[in-house]
């Protein structure tokens, strides 16, 4: 009987050791996985770096420049089909995912049924005029922040920005 007790004790101790060893290994693996996750999330680069901010501002500025004519048709300052201009503007606006244009999208959607003399159409035009001016100042501000004080063409702003950054990194 003593031999049976000793065998049982040995087996139980062996199993306990295996179970504890398994639990310790599981905890170690869990800690490693957590550390890898935390470190990898800390090492991610921010998707909103300065260049992408600049790119979005330039794209929004260019978009508003390209469709400014439609706005003038919409408010009756220029000849043309106001309703067609509104549809063209709205379709182009809704097809872009540029976060810089969110206030413009919201204002355009507030128009509802197009009417050239409606207050919401005039407000959209005001918003676009001031917003475009603001974007221009932001873009120029970024360039001036790097010491660029010359005039520039809106068509080649990103190339200019990349050139300035390349020059800056050499110094």
N, C-alpha and C positions, 0 to 999 in steps of 0.2 A: 503494500500500500504506500509505503514511503516512496518507492520508486515511481509509482504512478503520480504522486503529488509533485515529486521533483520534475518529472516529465511535463506535467501540466504547467508548472511554474516556468519551466524553460520555454515551452511553446508560447505561453501568454507573454512572457517577456520579449521573445523574438517578434511576435506579432505587434506588440506595443511599440517596439523599436522601429519596425517597418512602417507602422502608421505614423508615428511621430516624425520619422525621417521624411515620409511623403508629405506631411503637413508643412514641415520646414522647407522642403523643396518648393512646394506650391507657393508659400509666402515669399520665398526668394524670387521666384519667377514673376509673381505679381508685382513685387517692388521694382524689378527690372523693367517690366512693361510700363509701369507708371512713370518711372524715370525717363525712359525713352520717349514716351508721349509728351511729358512736360518739357523736356529739352528740345524736342523737335518743334513743338509749338512756339517755344521762345525764339528759336532760330529762324522762323519763317520771316521772310522779308515783307514789309508792309506793302500791300498792293497800291496804296495811295502815296507813292513817292512823288517828289516834286515834278519829275518829268511827266508822269501820267496826269497830274493836276494841270500842268501847262498844256498838255495835249487836249484835255477836255475843254479847257478855257478857249483855246484856239479853235477847236472844232465847233464849239457853241457860237463863238464870234463869227466864224465863217458861215455857219448855218443861218444865222440871223441876217448877215449881209446878203446871202444868196436869196433869201425869201422876203427881204424888205419891200421889194416891189409889190408883192402880193398884198402886203399890209396896206400899202397906199391905195391899191385898187379896192380893197375891202372897205376902207373908210371914205372912199369916193374922191380922194385927192387926184387920182389918175383914172383914165378911161379903162374900161374892161369889165369883165363879168365878175362882180364882187363875190357872188356865191361860189363860182368856180375857183376863184383865187383863195377863198376861205377853205374850200375842200382840198385844194392842192397844198396849202400851208398846213392844214391839220393832218393830212395823210403823211406828209414828210415829217412833221413833228412827232407823230405817234410811232413812226418807224425807227426813231433813234432812241438809244438807251443812255444818252449823255445826261448824267445827273445835274449838270449845270443848267439844263433846259427845263427842269421840273417846274419852276414858277411860270414859265411860258406855257407849258402844257396845261397846267391848272387854269391859267387865265383863258386859254383857248377853249378849254372844255366848258368854262362858265358861260360862254357865248350862247350855247344851246342852238336855237333857231336863228340863223344868220339874218341880221338886219343892218344895213350900212350905217344907220343913224343911232344904233343902240349904244348905250353907255358902255356895255361890256366890250364892244369892238374898239371903241376909243381908248378904253383902259388898256386893252392889249397893246395897242399901238404905243401908248405912253410907256408901258412896261418895257416893250422891246427897245424903244429909243434909249431909255435910261439904263436898262440892263446891258445893252450893247456897249454903251459908254463905260459902264462899270467894268465889264470884261476887258475892254481896251486898257483901262487904267490898271487893272490887276496884272495883265500881261506885261505892260510897260514897267510896272513896279517890280515884277520878278526880274526882268532884264536889267533894270537899274540897280537892283540888289547885287548884281554881279559887275556893276560898273559900266554897263553898256548905255551910253548916253546919246547915241546917234539915232537918226530916223531909220525905220525898218519897214519892209513890205509885209503885209499880212499873209501873203502867199507863201512865204518861206520862213515863218516864225520858228517852227520846230527845228529846221536845219540851223537857223541862227542860234537857237538855244543850245543845240547839241555842240555847235562850234564853240560857243562861250564856255560851256561845261568842260569841253576837251582842253581848252586853253587854261582854264582855272585849275584843272587837275595836273597840268604840267608845272604849275608854280608851287 
